[in-house]
Amino acid sequence: MTAPSTPGRVVAIGSVNIDRILRCPVLPAPGETVLAAGAAQGFGGKGANQAVAAAAMGAPTCLVARVGADAEGRAALADLRAAGVATDAVRTDPDAPTGLAVVLVDPAGENSIVVVPGANARLTGAEVAQALAELALTSADTVLTSGEVPEECIRATASALPAGPRWIHNAAPAGILPDWSGPGLRRPLLVANAVEAAQLTGRPAPGTGTTDSTGDDSTGDDGRDSTATTATALAALGDGAVVTLGAAGALVAAGGELHHVPAPEVAVVDTTGAGDVFCGAFAARLAQGASLPEAAATAVAAGAFAVTALGARGALPRPADLTGPAARPS
């Protein structure tokens, strides 16, 4: 696909958090106390992470969100602006704190996360609709939503978004998708990881060896046979779908076609925020005129780059970081 003469914007609608990161020898089991090897603090939230990732990839980016009227909120806004994200549509809430995420990371880079939504839970559908109207979106723009804000914000996007711009919804955390089947409602392209996609479609998670109501088995060549069926089922719930597969890359299901995008091999330090970097890079490339498979290939490489450092934004790729042998699939 030829890039448009004037590249579009990315409009992220989502959460803003402060991340407290604890490096643990193991992730604690229920009732277990674990001594952390170290602690760090950073900035996070799916909306903010995705916006920063899109801006790093060169797309003009703005964020629609809420933060608290506290030091954390002021610091988060300053960090977003420093990253090139426009924050005119971020409201300050005088009655709720900025969102907080506590992230436990083990030596293999796996994590467990607990989120206190704070001001994120007070973003309203009316505020989202107002922001979309004021932005005067064009067909070159891409809107990116996620599941860490109230469902009314996603429903408002479905009803307020004009026909031209592309809409991506990162269905994470997985839950019940809003009903966007009514007249005049937009349907997004859905992005989810393999486990989230299985939950959303009622299919077995990959690698469980279980069967769903159709008798389809979740086993196969590293789970991809079953995940391909899940990706197709997820695509039917929106306007296409992308299912991320971690080290195995991603599956793009749209227009009745299925594309597998392999991932480069990297040394994993921390997987926190890799999905957000994927979504931000994916949205940026679409706004720059790339096709779905082209955008997904860049997003897979960006997500792989993101896991090579600690924290949700420890390794934010720029276009130059995704060229050369290290960025090519193994």
C-alpha positions, 0 to 999 in steps of 0.5 A, spaced: 500 500 500 502 506 498 503 511 504 498 517 504 501 524 502 499 526 509 500 521 514 494 520 519 494 521 526 493 515 532 488 517 537 489 513 543 483 512 548 485 509 554 489 508 561 494 512 564 498 509 570 504 509 574 508 502 574 511 499 581 515 494 578 518 488 583 523 483 580 522 477 583 526 470 584 519 467 582 512 469 581 508 468 588 503 462 589 497 464 593 499 465 600 506 465 599 511 471 600 517 472 596 522 477 597 524 481 591 531 482 588 529 489 586 524 495 585 523 500 580 518 505 578 516 507 571 510 510 567 504 505 564 497 504 562 495 501 556 493 507 553 499 511 555 504 505 553 500 505 546 500 512 545 508 513 546 509 507 542 505 510 536 509 516 537 516 513 537 514 510 530 513 517 528 506 518 527 503 524 530 499 521 536 494 524 541 491 521 548 484 521 550 484 519 558 484 521 565 489 522 570 489 524 578 490 531 580 496 529 584 504 529 583 503 522 579 498 525 574 503 531 573 509 526 572 505 522 567 503 528 563 510 531 563 513 524 560 507 523 555 509 530 552 516 529 552 515 523 548 511 527 543 504 525 545 499 531 545 495 531 551 490 536 550 484 531 551 487 528 557 483 531 563 485 532 570 480 529 575 480 532 582 477 526 586 481 520 584 488 518 584 492 517 578 492 509 576 497 505 579 499 498 577 504 493 581 508 489 576 511 482 579 517 480 574 520 473 574 527 472 571 524 469 565 521 475 564 514 473 565 509 477 570 503 478 574 500 485 574 495 488 579 492 495 577 488 500 581 484 504 576 483 510 579 482 516 575 482 511 569 475 508 571 472 515 571 473 517 563 466 517 560 463 516 554 461 523 553 468 525 554 470 520 548 465 522 544 467 530 545 474 528 544 473 525 537 468 530 535 473 536 536 479 532 533 476 532 526 478 525 524 480 524 517 480 517 513 488 517 514 487 517 522 487 511 526 483 510 533 486 505 538 482 503 544 483 498 549 480 495 555 482 498 561 477 504 561 470 503 562 466 500 557 461 506 555 468 509 552 468 503 547 461 504 546 461 511 545 467 510 540 463 505 536 457 510 535 461 517 535 467 515 530 465 517 523 466 512 517 473 514 515 478 513 520 480 505 522 479 503 529 483 498 532 480 495 539 485 491 543 481 487 547 485 486 553 484 485 559 479 480 556 472 481 557 465 481 554 466 485 548 461 491 547 455 490 542 456 494 536 452 490 531 446 496 531 445 500 526 450 506 525 455 503 529 462 502 527 466 495 528 473 495 530 479 490 528 480 486 534 487 485 537 488 480 542 493 475 545 492 467 544 489 466 551 485 473 550 482 471 543 480 464 546 476 467 552 473 472 547 471 466 542 469 461 547 474 456 544 480 452 548 486 456 550 492 454 546 496 448 549 491 445 553 489 439 549 482 440 551 476 441 546 471 446 544 463 445 543 465 443 536 470 438 538 476 442 535 482 440 539 487 445 542 493 441 540 497 442 534 503 445 531 505 449 537 498 451 537 497 455 531 492 450 528 487 451 533 489 459 534 488 460 526 481 457 527 480 462 534 483 468 530 478 467 524 472 466 530 475 473 533 475 476 526 467 475 525 466 479 532 469 485 529 472 488 522 478 483 522 482 481 528 490 480 529 492 474 534 499 475 537 503 469 539 509 471 543 515 468 540 511 465 534 509 472 532 502 473 530 496 471 526 492 476 521 485 474 520 481 479 515 477 479 509 477 472 509 484 471 509 489 469 514 496 471 514 502 468 519 507 473 521 513 470 524 517 474 530 525 475 530 528 471 536 530 475 542 533 475 549 527 476 553 528 480 559 520 483 561 514 481 557 510 487 560 507 492 555 510 488 549 502 488 547 502 495 548 508 496 544 505 492 538 498 495 538 502 502 538 506 500 532 501 497 528 496 503 529 502 508 527 504 504 521 496 503 519 496 511 519 502 511 515 499 507 509 501 500 510 497 494 509 494 490 515 500 484 513 505 490 513 503 493 519 503 487 523 510 485 521 512 492 524 508 491 530 511 484 531 518 486 530 516 492 535 513 487 540 520 483 540 524 489 541 520 491 547 521 485 551 529 486 551 529 491 557 525 491 564 518 495 564 513 497 560 517 502 556 524 500 557 525 498 550 521 503 546 523 502 538 524 507 533 523 505 526 531 505 525 531 499 531 527 495 526 531 494 521 537 489 520 538 482 521 536 483 529 529 485 527 528 479 522 524 473 523 529 467 526 
